Amino acid sequence: MKKTVMLLLCMVILTACSSENTKISETTKKPDLQLGNQFLTDNELSNKGFKIHSLETNWSKAGKYYYQVNITNTSTQSQSLTIEQLVLVDTLGIENHVQMIDQDLISPYQANQSKTGIIAFDDLGEGKPKFLRLKE
């Protein structure tokens, strides 16, 4: 009898925990990434050997902006980028720094190497995204 009661109690607890975990994952899970229109970029570093191509994503909402970027080292030498070199210029002309970046994008690039990853910006205030800039 004790074993039956204990077994039933364990089943109820496991069911409750499983249900709660499902609710949490449903609210925190990002939708599958979908790419939209090409986003304008200003390639200040194209003469330094870097080019950037960016696409809007479906993850952007409520003042948070996510972009998939492809950065290419067009030089014949290994180079690196810093997080400070990627900025989002808004409609007010303000440069907004990256809040989140795939770390691979700022690790060293070999000659002619391309890398693709996600960058995110938050809290643009009154401005709206205008273009991405890869700067010195």
BELDAVEN-V755660 format. One record per pair of residues at least 24 apart in sequence whose ideal C-beta (glycine too) atoms are under 6 Angstrom apart, sorted by the first residue. I is the first residue (numbers start at 1). J is the second residue. Records with the same first field share a line. If there is no record, write none. Layout:
I->J, J
//
This chain:
30->59
33->57
34->58
35->68
39->67
40->131
41->132
42->131, 133
43->134
44->135
45->134
49->73, 74, 75, 79
50->134
52->134
54->132
64->122
65->121, 129
66->118, 120
67->119
68->118
69->119
70->114, 116
71->115
72->114
73->109, 113
76->111
77->111
78->108, 110
79->109
80->108
81->106
85->134, 135
87->133
88->121, 129, 132
89->130, 131, 133
90->124, 127, 130
91->127, 128, 130
92->127
94->127
96->121, 124
//
